[in-house]
């Protein structure tokens, strides 16, 4: 009889899943989904039309990679940070720290900071 072997599977953590959802929305220009992934504070300060206009000024995203595991912080780990890398259609590559906040059980993008 064959000996059973263990197979390790890993389920991505919710912050990484959310970061990848942002990347997919950016690269496919699904701005409605991207806007829904933003935090309450952001959406209360920026209308959807202003949001879409600002994205049009930043150029097209051709590639997106999550470069790090999330770092949780805050009193009850309600904040998270991950490093991502964007490749624009022009070939310019930039890295950013994405900051997420846990809002009503879902990780929402709070902001980004370019890493120089």
N, C-alpha and C positions, 0 to 999 in steps of 0.2 A: 504494500500500500504506500502511496506517496506521502511524504511528510509535509504537513501544512506549513506554509511560510507566512510570516506576518508582513503585511504591506502597510507602510506608513503613508497616511494621507494627511494633508494639512488643509484646514479651512482658513482662508484668509480672514484676518481680523476685520471688524466692521469699518475701522478708519481707513484701512488700505482699500477695501471695497469701495468706499465713498470717494477716495482719491482717484481710483481708476474710473469711477463713473464720471467724475469731472473731466478727466482726460478724454474719455469717449465722447462726451458732450462737446468738448472743445474741438476735437478733430473732425467730428461729423457736423459741426455747426448747429447742434441741437440746443439752441439758446434757451428755449422754454424749459427743457430739463435742467440745464445748467442753472438757470435762475431759481428753480425749485430747490436746488442743492445749497443755495446760499442761506445764511442765517437770518433770523427775524430782524435783527438790527439793520443789516445791510438792505433787506427788502423794504424796510420802513423808510430808509433814506434815499433809495434809488428806485425809480419806476422801471418797469420792464423795458420801455422804449429807450430810456437813457442808458440802461445796461447794455442793450443791443448796440446802440450807437457807439458806446465806448469800446466794445469788442471789435467793431469794424475798423477802428483807428489803430488797433494793435496788430493787425495783420492776421494771416491764416496760420493756424497751428497744424503742422504736418506730422508731428510725433510727440508722444507723451510717455514718460517712464517714471514710475515710483522708485526712488533710489534708496529709501530707508524704511525700516520698520517704524511704526509710530512711537513717539515718546509721550507718555501720559503724564499730566501734571494737574495741579489744582488741589483743593481741599479734599475732594472725593473723586479725583481723576476725571473731572468733567471737561478737561481740555486735552487736546492732542496736537502734536506737530509731526509732519512728515516732510521729507525732502523729495521734490519732484524735479524732473528735467523736461523742458519744453524745447522742441525744435520747430522753428518757424519755417514757412514755405521758402523763405529767402536763404535758409541754411543756417541762420543764427541759432545758436544753442544757449539757453539760459537755465540756471537752476534757481529754484524758489523753495522757501519753507512755506508750507500751507498749514494754517492754524485752524483747527476744528473745535467746535463747541458742541457739547451734548445738549440737545434741546428736545424735550418731550420724548426721550428715548431714541432719538436719531442724531447722528453726527452731521452737523451743518458747517459749511465753510464760513469761517469768521473773517479770514483775511489771508493775504500772501505777503511775503517779504522776499525780494530778490537777494540771492546770495552772490556776493561779488568776490 
